[in-house]
Amino acid sequence: MFRNMLIFCIFFSIIIAASNVTARQGIWTSAEELAGKPMEGPAWEAVLSAANNASPNAASVSDQDSNNNAEILAAGIVYARTGESKYRDKVVVACEKLANAGKPDDRTLAWARETGAYAMAADLVGYKTSEFELWLRNMAENYVATDDRTLLGMFKKRPNNWGTQGFGSLCAIYAFLQDTVRLNEVRNYWIQSVVGPKPDELTYGDDLSWHVDTNNLRLINPKGAVKQGLNIDGIIPDDMRRGTSFKNPPEHTGYAWETLQGIVMGARILERCGMPIWAVADSAIYRAFYAIQVRWENQFGGWKAEGDDLWMLPFLDAAYGTNWSDGQPERVWEHGKNTGWPYVICNNNTDIKETGGTLTPDIFDLKQNYPNPFNPTTCISYTLSGSCHVKLTVFDIQGQMISVLVDQNQNPGDYNFFWQARSLTGQNLPTGFYFCRLQAGHFSDTIKTILMK
């Protein structure tokens, strides 16, 4: 009995260790993931052009409108895909310049927009020195900007694009430093700001008109929020306020889109570190995008993503199974104010076809859930190469079906389902092995997953 228990504990320890190693590999992507991705088409051409244009001697985090950070990240991606040393050299020179320069000038907004991409580029080329790590730590916690705040302090105070851009860069910094304590602190603070009650340090101004409940302030309005006949579910109140006080119809503001750039950056990094937030608060991130990309665009016009906001759409498609990037201009493959390059999520299959600006794999595939083991939420991803009826079900170790996750017709594309380990009756499931089965047309596959509480 003791021997069997010991073997079981060792088995779980090995799985956990392997899971943690996986979580630390690749903040934005990795050479292993990029291997086999196509070196042609609009996604590759966009990242390659930026990598060639990257100027390492221009590295700075003091200019909030500089594109150099995203171009250096592109150089890191191209190096990881091709192994050409000239692209790694660009990243190394840029990171060394930043570390040698020490404390930068300007406001924390500039630091928030610029810093994270350099950390992700360094991660991609394997550049890791004590000097650069110290500089990143100082950027996060010790350097005080011209607005009299550290980057971490600003993130905790500002419930708008300032704070969310800080969220993205802090996630990149702490992931690079492998500081899981700080990373989890940042994640939990963001979650509390979305689900409530409001963290004490988070400061809203006097204009609370875009909140649905002024006694329960949220970073993102909760599901079902309606005010004076206007559906404001998913709206980010403090960035709408910075455009104008509440109006019906709403007055357009670009702040609503910029704030999402930092959120998407942080969400992807956290997912890769085994700390997903895509499903938090009734999929608040999805609701925030849907509110302006679809609902207000259809109602009022002029709200959908454009310009340097387009890069987020493929990442949302990958996270939620939407198809918002389809048919968009080639700018969708480029970067924004802090990061970008949807090339990193192109499917690895060599038979990729270009259709309306998106990449459609000619395969059916059920991927291993992530994280695994998990508690209590895990992401189950699958790919459909054609329209068909899809059924995604979960069985226990005795072979009894305990949950139906998907049972509907779906179009071709990549889908993600966030399962919270609940049964058909909504009860939380106990620790154990579970099997997830995908049936899509004539295709069928099963994966094994572990719930560990």
VEXDREN-2710 file (C-alpha; in Angstrom, 1 decimal):
% VEXDREN-2710
k/r/px/py/pz
1/MET/0.0/0.0/0.0
2/PHE/2.8/2.4/1.0
3/ARG/4.8/1.4/-2.0
4/ASN/1.9/2.1/-4.4
5/MET/1.3/5.5/-2.7
6/LEU/5.0/6.4/-3.0
7/ILE/4.9/5.5/-6.7
8/PHE/1.8/7.6/-7.2
9/CYS/3.4/10.6/-5.5
10/ILE/6.6/10.3/-7.5
11/PHE/4.5/10.1/-10.7
12/PHE/2.6/13.3/-9.8
13/SER/5.8/15.0/-8.9
14/ILE/7.3/14.2/-12.3
15/ILE/4.2/15.5/-14.0
16/ILE/4.2/18.7/-12.0
17/ALA/7.9/19.3/-12.7
18/ALA/7.4/18.7/-16.4
19/SER/4.5/21.1/-16.4
20/ASN/6.5/23.8/-14.7
21/VAL/9.4/23.4/-17.1
22/THR/6.9/23.8/-20.0
23/ALA/5.4/26.8/-18.5
24/ARG/8.8/28.5/-18.3
25/GLN/9.6/27.9/-22.0
26/GLY/8.9/30.8/-24.3
27/ILE/7.3/33.9/-22.9
28/TRP/5.7/34.8/-26.3
29/THR/6.8/31.8/-28.3
30/SER/9.8/29.5/-28.6
31/ALA/12.1/28.0/-31.3
32/GLU/10.4/24.6/-30.8
33/GLU/6.9/26.1/-31.6
34/LEU/8.2/28.1/-34.5
35/ALA/9.9/25.1/-36.2
36/GLY/8.0/24.2/-39.2
37/LYS/5.9/27.3/-39.4
38/PRO/5.7/28.7/-43.0
39/MET/8.4/31.1/-44.2
40/GLU/6.1/32.7/-46.7
41/GLY/2.8/34.5/-46.7
42/PRO/1.7/37.8/-45.1
43/ALA/2.4/36.7/-41.5
44/TRP/6.0/35.8/-42.2
45/GLU/6.6/38.7/-44.5
46/ALA/5.4/41.2/-41.8
47/VAL/7.7/39.8/-39.0
48/LEU/10.7/39.4/-41.4
49/SER/10.4/43.0/-42.7
50/ALA/10.3/44.3/-39.1
51/ALA/13.2/42.2/-38.1
52/ASN/15.3/43.6/-41.0
53/ASN/14.2/47.1/-40.0
54/ALA/15.0/46.7/-36.3
55/SER/17.7/49.2/-35.1
56/PRO/19.4/47.9/-31.9
57/ASN/21.1/51.2/-31.3
58/ALA/17.8/52.9/-31.1
59/ALA/16.7/50.7/-28.1
60/SER/14.9/52.9/-25.5
61/VAL/11.9/52.7/-23.3
62/SER/11.4/56.5/-23.0
63/ASP/9.5/57.0/-26.2
64/GLN/6.0/55.6/-25.9
65/ASP/5.4/55.9/-29.6
66/SER/8.6/54.0/-30.7
67/ASN/8.1/50.8/-32.7
68/ASN/11.7/49.7/-32.1
69/ASN/10.7/47.4/-29.2
70/ALA/8.3/45.4/-31.4
71/GLU/10.8/45.3/-34.2
72/ILE/13.5/43.9/-31.9
73/LEU/10.9/41.3/-30.8
74/ALA/10.4/40.5/-34.5
75/ALA/14.2/40.0/-34.8
76/GLY/14.0/37.5/-31.9
77/ILE/11.2/35.6/-33.6
78/VAL/13.1/35.5/-36.9
79/TYR/16.2/34.2/-35.1
80/ALA/14.3/31.5/-33.3
81/ARG/12.8/30.4/-36.6
82/THR/15.9/30.6/-38.8
83/GLY/18.9/30.5/-36.5
84/GLU/20.5/33.4/-38.4
85/SER/22.9/35.1/-35.9
86/LYS/22.5/38.6/-37.3
87/TYR/19.0/38.7/-35.8
88/ARG/20.2/37.5/-32.4
89/ASP/23.0/40.1/-32.5
90/LYS/20.3/42.8/-32.9
91/VAL/18.5/41.6/-29.8
92/VAL/21.7/41.3/-27.7
93/VAL/22.9/44.8/-28.6
94/ALA/19.5/46.3/-27.8
95/CYS/19.3/44.6/-24.4
96/GLU/22.9/45.6/-23.5
97/LYS/22.2/49.2/-24.5
98/LEU/19.1/49.3/-22.2
99/ALA/20.9/47.7/-19.3
100/ASN/23.9/50.0/-19.6
101/ALA/21.7/53.1/-19.8
102/GLY/20.1/52.3/-16.5
103/LYS/17.1/54.3/-15.4
104/PRO/15.2/55.8/-18.3
105/ASP/13.4/59.1/-18.6
106/ASP/9.7/59.8/-19.3
107/ARG/6.5/58.5/-17.8
108/THR/5.5/55.0/-16.7
109/LEU/3.1/54.8/-19.7
110/ALA/6.2/54.8/-22.0
111/TRP/7.9/52.2/-19.8
112/ALA/4.7/50.0/-19.9
113/ARG/4.4/50.1/-23.7
114/GLU/8.0/49.5/-24.4
115/THR/9.7/47.3/-21.9
116/GLY/8.0/43.9/-22.2
117/ALA/8.9/43.3/-25.8
118/TYR/12.6/43.6/-25.0
119/ALA/12.3/40.9/-22.3
120/MET/10.4/38.6/-24.7
121/ALA/13.0/39.2/-27.4
122/ALA/15.8/38.4/-25.0
123/ASP/14.0/35.2/-24.0
124/LEU/13.7/34.1/-27.6
125/VAL/17.5/34.4/-28.3
126/GLY/18.6/33.0/-24.9
127/TYR/20.1/36.3/-23.7
128/LYS/20.2/36.3/-19.9
129/THR/22.8/38.3/-17.9
130/SER/22.7/39.5/-14.3
131/GLU/22.9/43.1/-15.6
132/PHE/19.9/42.7/-17.8
133/GLU/17.9/40.9/-15.1
134/LEU/18.8/43.6/-12.6
135/TRP/17.7/46.3/-15.1
136/LEU/14.3/44.5/-15.6
137/ARG/13.8/44.2/-11.8
138/ASN/14.5/47.9/-11.4
139/MET/12.2/48.7/-14.3
140/ALA/9.4/46.9/-12.5
141/GLU/9.9/47.8/-8.9
142/ASN/12.6/50.4/-8.2
143/TYR/13.0/53.0/-10.9
144/VAL/10.6/56.0/-10.3
145/ALA/9.4/57.7/-13.5
146/THR/8.6/61.4/-14.1
147/ASP/5.0/60.7/-12.9
148/ASP/6.5/59.7/-9.4
149/ARG/5.6/56.0/-9.7
150/THR/7.2/52.7/-10.3
151/LEU/5.8/50.5/-13.1
152/LEU/4.4/48.2/-10.5
153/GLY/2.9/51.0/-8.5
154/MET/1.3/52.5/-11.6
155/PHE/-0.2/49.2/-12.6
156/LYS/-1.8/48.9/-9.2
157/LYS/-3.2/52.5/-9.3
158/ARG/-4.5/53.1/-12.9
159/PRO/-7.6/51.2/-14.1
160/ASN/-7.2/52.1/-17.8
161/ASN/-4.7/51.8/-20.6
162/TRP/-1.8/52.9/-18.3
163/GLY/-2.5/50.1/-15.9
164/THR/-3.2/47.4/-18.6
165/GLN/-0.1/48.3/-20.6
166/GLY/1.8/48.0/-17.3
167/PHE/0.1/44.6/-16.7
168/GLY/1.4/43.3/-20.0
169/SER/5.0/44.4/-19.4
170/LEU/5.1/43.3/-15.8
171/CYS/3.9/39.8/-16.9
172/ALA/6.8/39.7/-19.5
173/ILE/9.3/40.9/-16.9
174/TYR/8.4/38.5/-14.2
175/ALA/8.0/35.6/-16.6
176/PHE/11.6/36.3/-17.9
177/LEU/12.9/36.5/-14.3
178/GLN/11.0/33.3/-13.5
179/ASP/9.5/35.1/-10.5
180/THR/6.3/33.2/-10.1
181/VAL/5.5/34.8/-6.8
182/ARG/5.4/38.3/-8.3
183/LEU/3.7/37.0/-11.5
184/ASN/1.0/35.4/-9.5
185/GLU/0.6/38.7/-7.5
186/VAL/0.1/40.7/-10.7
187/ARG/-2.3/38.1/-12.1
188/ASN/-4.4/38.0/-8.9
189/TYR/-4.5/41.8/-8.7
190/TRP/-5.8/42.0/-12.3
191/ILE/-8.4/39.4/-11.5
192/GLN/-9.6/41.2/-8.4
193/SER/-9.9/44.4/-10.4
194/VAL/-12.2/42.6/-12.8
195/VAL/-14.3/40.4/-10.5
196/GLY/-14.3/42.8/-7.5
197/PRO/-14.3/44.1/-4.9
198/LYS/-12.0/46.8/-6.2
199/PRO/-8.4/46.6/-4.8
200/ASP/-7.8/49.5/-2.4
201/GLU/-4.9/50.9/-4.4
202/LEU/-6.8/51.1/-7.7
203/THR/-8.0/54.7/-8.1
204/TYR/-10.9/55.8/-10.2
205/GLY/-11.6/59.5/-10.8
206/ASP/-14.7/61.5/-10.1
207/ASP/-16.5/60.5/-13.4
208/LEU/-18.0/57.1/-12.7
209/SER/-20.7/57.5/-15.4
210/TRP/-19.6/54.4/-17.4
211/HIS/-19.8/52.0/-14.5
212/VAL/-23.0/50.1/-14.1
213/ASP/-22.7/50.0/-10.3
214/THR/-20.8/52.9/-8.8
215/ASN/-20.7/51.0/-5.5
216/ASN/-18.9/48.1/-7.1
217/LEU/-16.3/49.5/-9.5
218/ARG/-14.9/47.1/-12.0
219/LEU/-12.1/47.3/-14.6
220/ILE/-14.4/45.6/-17.1
221/ASN/-18.2/46.0/-16.8
222/PRO/-19.9/42.7/-15.7
223/LYS/-22.0/40.4/-17.8
224/GLY/-25.4/41.8/-18.6
225/ALA/-24.6/45.4/-17.7
226/VAL/-27.1/47.9/-19.2
227/LYS/-27.4/51.6/-18.5
228/GLN/-30.1/53.9/-19.7
229/GLY/-31.0/51.4/-22.4
230/LEU/-27.4/51.0/-23.6
231/ASN/-25.7/47.6/-23.3
232/ILE/-22.3/48.3/-21.6
233/ASP/-21.5/44.7/-20.9
234/GLY/-17.7/44.3/-21.4
235/ILE/-17.0/48.1/-21.6
236/ILE/-13.9/49.3/-19.8
237/PRO/-15.4/52.3/-17.9
238/ASP/-12.2/54.3/-17.1
239/ASP/-11.1/54.4/-20.7
240/MET/-14.5/55.3/-22.0
241/ARG/-14.6/58.1/-19.4
242/ARG/-11.3/59.5/-20.7
243/GLY/-13.1/60.0/-24.1
244/THR/-16.3/61.5/-22.7
245/SER/-18.8/61.0/-19.9
246/PHE/-21.6/58.5/-20.5
247/LYS/-23.5/59.0/-23.7
248/ASN/-26.1/57.0/-25.7
249/PRO/-25.0/56.6/-28.5
250/PRO/-21.4/56.4/-27.2
251/GLU/-18.8/58.7/-28.5
252/HIS/-15.8/56.9/-30.1
253/THR/-12.4/56.8/-28.3
254/GLY/-9.2/55.0/-29.2
255/TYR/-8.5/54.4/-25.5
256/ALA/-11.0/51.6/-25.5
257/TRP/-8.7/49.7/-27.9
258/GLU/-5.3/50.6/-26.5
259/THR/-6.2/49.3/-23.0
260/LEU/-7.0/45.9/-24.6
261/GLN/-3.5/45.6/-26.0
262/GLY/-1.9/45.3/-22.6
263/ILE/-4.6/42.8/-21.5
264/VAL/-4.0/40.5/-24.5
265/MET/-0.3/40.7/-23.9
266/GLY/-0.7/39.7/-20.3
267/ALA/-3.3/37.0/-21.0
268/ARG/-1.1/35.2/-23.5
269/ILE/2.0/35.3/-21.3
270/LEU/0.0/34.1/-18.2
271/GLU/-1.5/31.2/-20.3
272/ARG/1.9/30.1/-21.3
273/CYS/3.0/30.2/-17.6
274/GLY/0.1/28.0/-16.6
275/MET/-1.9/30.8/-15.1
276/PRO/-4.7/31.4/-17.7
277/ILE/-7.2/34.3/-17.3
278/TRP/-9.1/34.0/-20.6
279/ALA/-12.2/32.6/-18.8
280/VAL/-12.1/34.9/-15.8
281/ALA/-15.3/36.8/-14.9
282/ASP/-17.5/35.2/-17.6
283/SER/-14.7/35.5/-20.2
284/ALA/-14.3/39.2/-19.5
285/ILE/-11.6/39.7/-22.1
286/TYR/-13.9/38.2/-24.8
287/ARG/-16.8/40.4/-23.6
288/ALA/-14.6/43.5/-23.8
289/PHE/-13.7/42.7/-27.4
290/TYR/-17.2/41.7/-28.4
291/ALA/-18.6/44.9/-27.0
292/ILE/-16.8/47.2/-29.5
293/GLN/-15.7/44.8/-32.3
294/VAL/-19.2/43.4/-32.8
295/ARG/-22.0/44.9/-30.8
296/TRP/-21.2/48.7/-31.0
297/GLU/-19.8/48.3/-34.5
298/ASN/-23.1/46.8/-35.7
299/GLN/-25.2/49.3/-33.7
300/PHE/-23.3/52.6/-34.3
301/GLY/-20.4/51.9/-36.8
302/GLY/-16.8/53.1/-36.5
303/TRP/-15.9/50.9/-33.5
304/LYS/-14.1/47.8/-34.9
305/ALA/-10.4/47.4/-34.7
306/GLU/-8.2/49.1/-37.2
307/GLY/-4.5/50.2/-37.6
308/ASP/-2.2/49.0/-34.8
309/ASP/-5.1/47.4/-32.9
310/LEU/-5.7/44.7/-35.6
311/TRP/-2.9/42.4/-34.4
312/MET/-5.0/41.4/-31.4
313/LEU/-7.7/39.8/-33.5
314/PRO/-5.9/36.6/-34.4
315/PHE/-5.0/36.1/-30.8
316/LEU/-8.6/36.4/-29.8
317/ASP/-9.6/34.0/-32.6
318/ALA/-7.1/31.5/-31.1
319/ALA/-8.3/32.0/-27.5
320/TYR/-12.0/32.0/-28.1
321/GLY/-12.7/30.4/-31.5
322/THR/-13.9/33.6/-33.1
323/ASN/-13.2/34.5/-36.7
324/TRP/-12.6/38.3/-36.3
325/SER/-9.3/38.4/-38.2
326/ASP/-10.8/36.8/-41.4
327/GLY/-10.8/39.2/-44.3
328/GLN/-8.9/42.0/-42.5
329/PRO/-6.1/43.9/-44.2
330/GLU/-2.6/42.6/-43.9
331/ARG/-2.0/45.0/-41.0
332/VAL/-3.6/42.2/-38.9
333/TRP/-0.2/40.4/-39.0
334/GLU/1.8/43.2/-37.6
335/HIS/2.3/44.8/-34.2
336/GLY/0.8/47.3/-31.9
337/LYS/2.1/49.6/-29.2
338/ASN/3.6/46.9/-27.1
339/THR/3.9/43.6/-29.0
340/GLY/2.2/41.7/-31.8
341/TRP/3.2/39.3/-34.6
342/PRO/0.4/36.7/-34.9
343/TYR/2.9/34.7/-37.0
344/VAL/3.7/33.0/-33.7
345/ILE/0.2/31.4/-33.6
346/CYS/0.2/30.2/-37.2
347/ASN/-0.4/26.4/-37.4
348/ASN/2.7/24.3/-37.9
349/ASN/1.2/22.2/-40.6
350/THR/3.1/22.5/-43.9
351/ASP/-0.2/22.5/-45.9
352/ILE/-1.3/25.9/-44.6
353/LYS/-3.5/27.7/-47.0
354/GLU/-4.1/31.5/-47.0
355/THR/-7.8/32.4/-47.1
356/GLY/-9.0/36.0/-46.6
357/GLY/-5.9/36.9/-44.6
358/THR/-6.0/34.0/-42.2
359/LEU/-4.2/30.7/-42.1
360/THR/-6.4/27.7/-42.2
361/PRO/-4.7/24.3/-41.5
362/ASP/-5.8/21.3/-43.6
363/ILE/-6.2/19.0/-40.6
364/PHE/-8.4/18.0/-37.7
365/ASP/-6.5/17.9/-34.4
366/LEU/-7.2/17.6/-30.7
367/LYS/-4.3/19.1/-28.7
368/GLN/-3.2/18.2/-25.2
369/ASN/-5.0/20.4/-22.6
370/TYR/-2.9/23.0/-20.9
371/PRO/-2.1/23.3/-18.1
372/ASN/-2.0/19.6/-17.2
373/PRO/-2.3/18.7/-14.3
374/PHE/-4.7/21.6/-13.6
375/ASN/-6.8/23.1/-10.8
376/PRO/-9.5/24.1/-11.4
377/THR/-9.4/25.4/-15.1
378/THR/-7.7/24.0/-18.1
379/CYS/-7.8/24.9/-21.8
380/ILE/-8.8/22.2/-24.4
381/SER/-7.8/23.2/-27.9
382/TYR/-8.8/21.7/-31.2
383/THR/-8.6/22.5/-34.9
384/LEU/-11.2/21.8/-37.6
385/SER/-10.4/21.9/-41.3
386/GLY/-14.0/21.7/-42.4
387/SER/-17.5/22.5/-41.2
388/CYS/-19.0/19.7/-39.2
389/HIS/-20.9/18.7/-36.1
390/VAL/-18.6/18.8/-33.1
391/LYS/-19.1/16.9/-29.8
392/LEU/-16.5/17.4/-27.0
393/THR/-17.2/15.2/-24.0
394/VAL/-15.5/14.3/-20.7
395/PHE/-15.4/10.8/-19.2
396/ASP/-14.1/9.6/-15.8
397/ILE/-11.7/6.7/-15.3
398/GLN/-14.6/4.2/-15.3
399/GLY/-15.7/5.4/-18.7
400/GLN/-18.8/7.2/-17.5
401/MET/-19.6/10.4/-19.4
402/ILE/-19.6/13.2/-16.8
403/SER/-19.8/16.4/-19.0
404/VAL/-20.6/17.6/-22.5
405/LEU/-18.6/20.7/-23.3
406/VAL/-19.5/21.2/-27.0
407/ASP/-22.4/19.7/-29.0
408/GLN/-23.0/21.9/-32.1
409/ASN/-22.1/22.6/-35.7
410/GLN/-18.9/24.6/-36.1
411/ASN/-17.0/26.2/-38.9
412/PRO/-13.3/25.6/-39.9
413/GLY/-10.8/27.1/-37.5
414/ASP/-9.0/26.9/-34.2
415/TYR/-11.1/26.5/-31.0
416/ASN/-10.3/26.8/-27.3
417/PHE/-12.6/25.6/-24.5
418/PHE/-11.9/26.5/-20.9
419/TRP/-13.2/23.6/-18.7
420/GLN/-13.6/24.3/-15.0
421/ALA/-13.8/20.6/-13.9
422/ARG/-17.5/20.5/-13.4
423/SER/-20.0/17.7/-14.0
424/LEU/-23.2/17.8/-16.1
425/THR/-25.1/18.9/-12.9
426/GLY/-22.6/21.7/-12.2
427/GLN/-20.8/20.0/-9.3
428/ASN/-17.1/20.4/-8.8
429/LEU/-15.2/17.2/-9.7
430/PRO/-12.7/15.4/-7.4
431/THR/-9.0/14.9/-8.0
432/GLY/-8.4/12.2/-10.6
433/PHE/-7.8/11.2/-14.2
434/TYR/-10.3/12.3/-16.8
435/PHE/-10.5/11.7/-20.6
436/CYS/-11.7/14.3/-23.1
437/ARG/-13.0/13.0/-26.4
438/LEU/-13.5/15.0/-29.6
439/GLN/-15.8/13.8/-32.3
440/ALA/-15.8/16.0/-35.4
441/GLY/-17.4/14.5/-38.5
442/HIS/-15.5/11.3/-39.1
443/PHE/-12.6/12.4/-36.9
444/SER/-12.3/11.1/-33.3
445/ASP/-9.5/11.5/-30.7
446/THR/-9.1/11.3/-27.0
447/ILE/-6.7/12.9/-24.5
448/LYS/-6.0/12.1/-20.8
449/THR/-5.9/14.9/-18.3
450/ILE/-5.3/15.2/-14.5
451/LEU/-7.3/17.3/-12.1
452/MET/-5.2/17.8/-8.9
453/LYS/-6.6/19.7/-6.0
END
